[in-house]
Amino acid sequence: MRDWAPTVKRVTKLACFLLVGTMLLRPASAWEIETRLNVLFIAVDDLRPTLGCYGDKVAVTPNIDRLASRGTVFNRAYCQQAVCSPSRLSLLTGRRPDTIRVWDLDTHFRDAIPDVVTLPQHFRDNGYHTQSLGKIYHGSGKPAKDPPSWSIEPQYDVVRDPKLRYALPKNLQGGGLKHSSTEAADVLDNAYVDGIVCDAAMRTLAKLNTAQKPFFLAVGFRKPHLPFCAPQKYWDMYNRAELPLPTFDKHPQDAPELATRSWQELEGYTDISSNGKLATEKVRELRHGYYACVSYVDALVGRLLDELTRLKLTEKTIVVLWGDHGYHLGEQGLWTKANNYELSTRVPLIVAVPGQALAGTTTNALVEYVDVYPTLADVCGVDAPNGVEGISFKPLFSDPDRTWKEAVFSQYPRARSGNRHRGHGDIMGYAVRTRRYRYVEWQDWDSKKVVARELYDHDSDPSESCNLAGLPEHTIVVKELAQTLAAGWKDVPPLARESRK
């Protein structure tokens, strides 16, 4: 008698294979959509890693630290360009500034690639309710708007009312939005726009909790962006006299002028001289204001985390907290951002995924903001679209010490003269960051000729105080890093060969 068992097994295996293939190809069912994880996407303007979970001994940030304790802290995360709109758009499109053709604050990314699918748009297309509160895209003009990204009209994306920026009468006199660079007022949190955004976000979470769709809720806080305005109670958390001054407050030795040129953001405030020179007491005041604003935002983040707990959403919601770029507070003789240095390009990035096996971990793997899009898609079971120029770092949640990228890339444009550039500028500074080095080439945009180079060794000089690019003993390293930069991001995938760089 013929044994049919092998044939039956083969047919069964084939049927299972076809079933799985059909499930992968067909649209997600209503049940699958409803059971997907939500995303709470928290953007913080001008936030550098001035947080307890990043080892800052001064910062009072118990709530963000609490988020870190149940997620993953990315210790070496970098933005693509250290100024608001290009950085945010690189993250939200998963593409680099040269691809989306956005290098300034005035250009809309759809001018260059009108059909690109943004991160929230992709989630919307895959059954999510997507909503924006506060500053997610750039906070003014045409670049602040992108209707395809959202299920409903954003709130507080463009805020031009001085009364939401300042609270004290002395800063509400006269026209314009720039008055004092700091303000400590005895007011409630919602006297300023970030408190109002937080209130709206809590109401929105309650509404979304009863909906049938998963949600992608983007909440954008404007502090600690200048002016450093925060309720008095957050200033009271710090003793100004005990706040450390910058350990290195001079431009790096032998750095080109292109690298250290001020963007003149701070100089626009009424209590700051036009030449940008600051007395020690003003430096202390500004640093105090920055820390106060960080603690203010931390308290607002804490309210959102508490609301997730109250609504029983914590185990159903991925929380992503990110700062759009880093920030200088007098280090290297620089203020604010708009350069290629470590303090401007290194960013805080914390991701907490419900049920992740290794909660409360830190990874030193090199990641960059174009990686966030494919990672969130991967974690939520939504394939990232073609054209995304980052990679999913989901494997780092379960193995934070694994071999990963050899390098990440940033850039910053300059005009030949003047402080602000338009478009790609006349000269583009391209930077590559490896485990040990930061290497920068300033290239003429038209000819691509290198007009200046920088090299900083983070093993011996973490403050980036001395440009080594012109020293003969570093010729080989410069040559190797120039090759890495020329090869670009496509040549440094994860699990690449180990490198002494």
Protein Blocks (a to p, Z undefined) as FASTA:
>chain_A
ZZfklmmmmmmmmmmmmmmmmmmmmccdfklmmmpccddddddehiacbdfklopakbcc
fklmmmmmmmccdfbbcdfbdcfklmmmmmmnopafklnopabfkbcfklmmmmbccfkl
mmmmnopacddehjfbdcehjklpcfklpmbdcehkbccbfklmbmbfklmgcedjbdcf
bdcddddfklpmklmmmmmmmmmmmmmmmpmbdcddddddfbfcdcddddfklmmmpcfk
lpccdfblcdcehiafklmpcehlmmmpmkbcfklpacfklmmmmmmmmmmmmmmmmmmm
mmmmmmmmmnopmmmcccddddfbdcdehiahiahehiabfklmpccdddddehiabghi
acfbdcdfklmmmmmmmmnopacdehiabdcfklmmmmmmbccdfbdcddddddfbdjbd
chjbjbdcdddddfkbccdddddfklopafbdcdddfklmmnopacfklpmklmmmmmmm
mmmmmnommlmcghiacdfZZ
